[in-house]
Amino acid sequence: MEPLSEKQIRSSFVNCTKGEATRLKLPLDFAELPWEDLDFLGWVDPGAPLRAHLVLPRANGPLGISLRVPAVGRTSAVKSSLCQMCLTGHASSGVSLLAAPLAGARGREGNTVGVYVCSDLACSLYLRGKRQPKLRSGRYEESLTLDERVARMTGNLDAFAAKVTAG
C-alpha cells in the first residue's frame, strides 16, 4: 500500500460525517507504519476504543470505512475463531464482530453491515507472518502462495466495502 497523508485518510470516509472524520484519532504508531507490508490500513481508534477504521486503497483514491467495536465481552480460551477477511485463526478474543453503518441515507437510518475480523485489524501482518495469532495449536497451514492469500483477502475486503457503499 502506498503511504497516505492524514488529510487523505480523513477525507476518504464514506459512512461518517466530516466532523467525525476530523475527530478520529490516527494510529499511535502512524509515523512508523510498515506501509510496504500493508494491503489496507486498519486500526482501533486510540481516543475512542469502541470505534475502528479501515482505509482501503482504490484507483480513484482511498476509501475509508468507520466501524463500531463491540463492548468487551466474555470469551473462551478454548474456542477459536476465524477472521472473514484474511482467514487467520485466532483464540476467540482475537476476532471481533465489527459493524459498519451503511453509507448515505440508509446508514443515517441506522442500517449496518457486520464482519468478523481480526480484533487488531492487522490482517496484512498475519498473512505475511510478521504477527502471530494467539492460538494454542499454532497457525493453520495453507497451500496458497502469499500473493494468492493477499488476493483472497483483497476480494473479501472489496465485497465488504461494496456492501457498505451499496446505494
VMD Tcl script that draws the C-alpha trace (Angstrom):
set ca {
  {0.00 0.00 0.00}
  {1.23 3.49 -0.81}
  {1.70 5.76 2.24}
  {-1.24 8.07 2.92}
  {-1.32 11.51 4.50}
  {-3.56 12.43 7.40}
  {-5.63 14.61 5.04}
  {-6.11 11.74 2.55}
  {-7.25 9.43 5.34}
  {-9.70 11.89 6.91}
  {-11.28 12.81 3.56}
  {-11.72 9.16 2.50}
  {-14.54 8.16 4.87}
  {-17.88 7.35 3.24}
  {-20.01 6.32 6.22}
  {-19.45 9.03 8.83}
  {-19.80 12.78 8.99}
  {-16.95 15.16 8.18}
  {-16.91 16.14 11.86}
  {-16.49 12.51 12.94}
  {-13.70 12.05 10.40}
  {-11.99 15.18 11.72}
  {-12.21 13.99 15.33}
  {-10.95 10.43 14.80}
  {-7.50 9.67 16.15}
  {-4.95 8.14 13.82}
  {-2.98 5.07 14.95}
  {-0.48 5.86 17.70}
  {2.32 4.48 15.51}
  {1.18 6.34 12.37}
  {4.64 7.76 11.62}
  {6.21 4.27 11.79}
  {3.58 2.24 9.90}
  {5.06 -0.54 7.73}
  {3.28 0.68 4.58}
  {5.12 -1.83 2.37}
  {3.56 -4.71 4.38}
  {0.02 -3.28 4.42}
  {-2.72 -4.09 1.93}
  {-5.09 -1.74 3.79}
  {-4.87 0.49 6.84}
  {-6.92 -0.66 9.82}
  {-6.87 0.46 13.44}
  {-8.91 0.79 16.61}
  {-9.28 4.48 17.47}
  {-6.99 5.19 20.46}
  {-9.26 8.06 21.55}
  {-12.50 6.04 21.23}
  {-11.84 2.31 21.75}
  {-15.37 1.38 20.61}
  {-14.58 2.77 17.12}
  {-12.34 1.28 14.45}
  {-11.44 2.40 10.96}
  {-10.47 0.80 7.65}
  {-8.89 2.65 4.74}
  {-8.73 0.68 1.51}
  {-6.59 1.70 -1.45}
  {-8.56 2.43 -4.63}
  {-7.57 3.61 -8.10}
  {-9.54 6.84 -7.61}
  {-8.27 7.46 -4.05}
  {-8.59 5.74 -0.68}
  {-11.95 4.52 0.66}
  {-12.44 4.91 4.42}
  {-14.98 2.93 6.45}
  {-15.82 3.67 10.06}
  {-16.72 0.68 12.26}
  {-18.24 0.09 15.68}
  {-16.36 -2.24 18.03}
  {-18.44 -4.28 20.49}
  {-18.02 -3.68 24.20}
  {-15.66 -6.26 25.69}
  {-17.49 -9.44 26.50}
  {-16.53 -12.77 27.95}
  {-14.57 -15.00 25.64}
  {-13.45 -18.59 25.88}
  {-9.78 -19.52 25.94}
  {-10.71 -22.91 24.45}
  {-12.67 -21.80 21.38}
  {-11.07 -20.38 18.26}
  {-12.45 -18.02 15.62}
  {-11.63 -17.24 12.00}
  {-11.25 -13.77 10.50}
  {-13.55 -13.35 7.47}
  {-11.01 -11.14 5.71}
  {-7.66 -12.93 5.97}
  {-8.92 -16.32 7.26}
  {-6.43 -16.29 10.13}
  {-7.44 -18.45 13.08}
  {-7.34 -16.80 16.50}
  {-8.27 -17.57 20.06}
  {-11.86 -16.34 20.32}
  {-10.77 -12.97 21.74}
  {-8.66 -12.34 18.61}
  {-11.69 -11.92 16.33}
  {-14.43 -9.31 16.80}
  {-17.72 -8.62 15.07}
  {-17.36 -5.08 13.78}
  {-20.40 -3.22 12.46}
  {-20.19 -0.56 9.77}
  {-23.02 1.92 9.24}
  {-24.05 1.91 5.59}
  {-23.04 4.94 3.54}
  {-25.70 7.57 2.84}
  {-29.31 7.77 3.94}
  {-29.59 4.08 4.83}
  {-26.72 4.45 7.31}
  {-28.29 7.54 8.86}
  {-31.42 5.42 9.40}
  {-29.32 3.00 11.48}
  {-28.68 0.24 8.92}
  {-25.38 -1.57 9.34}
  {-23.41 -4.50 7.96}
  {-21.10 -6.59 10.12}
  {-17.96 -8.61 9.62}
  {-15.89 -10.89 11.85}
  {-12.34 -9.58 11.56}
  {-9.02 -9.70 13.44}
  {-9.56 -7.55 16.55}
  {-6.38 -5.58 15.91}
  {-7.12 -5.20 12.15}
  {-3.60 -6.43 11.34}
  {-4.69 -8.95 8.70}
  {-1.86 -7.96 6.33}
  {0.74 -8.66 9.01}
  {-0.77 -12.06 9.87}
  {-0.69 -13.07 6.20}
  {2.99 -12.18 5.96}
  {3.95 -13.87 9.24}
  {5.00 -10.51 10.77}
  {2.49 -11.05 13.58}
  {1.42 -14.37 15.09}
  {-2.10 -15.21 16.31}
  {-2.51 -16.46 19.86}
  {-3.71 -19.97 19.12}
  {-2.83 -22.99 21.21}
  {-2.43 -25.18 18.13}
  {-0.38 -22.62 16.18}
  {-1.01 -21.24 12.72}
  {-3.07 -23.18 10.17}
  {-1.12 -24.30 7.12}
  {-2.33 -23.28 3.65}
  {-1.14 -24.32 0.22}
  {-1.80 -20.87 -1.29}
  {1.08 -18.51 -2.01}
  {1.28 -15.15 -0.27}
  {0.07 -13.39 -3.42}
  {-2.95 -15.72 -3.62}
  {-3.79 -15.16 0.06}
  {-3.46 -11.38 -0.38}
  {-5.73 -11.54 -3.46}
  {-8.31 -13.54 -1.47}
  {-8.22 -11.03 1.40}
  {-8.48 -8.10 -1.02}
  {-11.52 -9.73 -2.62}
  {-13.10 -10.19 0.81}
  {-12.41 -6.53 1.67}
  {-13.84 -5.38 -1.67}
  {-17.02 -7.41 -1.06}
  {-17.43 -5.87 2.40}
  {-16.79 -2.34 1.06}
  {-19.39 -2.95 -1.68}
  {-21.98 -3.82 1.00}
  {-21.17 -0.62 2.93}
  {-21.33 1.63 -0.13}
  {-24.28 -0.02 -1.96}
  {-26.92 2.60 -2.66}
}
mol new
graphics top color blue
foreach p $ca { graphics top sphere $p radius 0.5 }
foreach p [lrange $ca 0 end-1] q [lrange $ca 1 end] { graphics top cylinder $p $q radius 0.2 }
display resetview
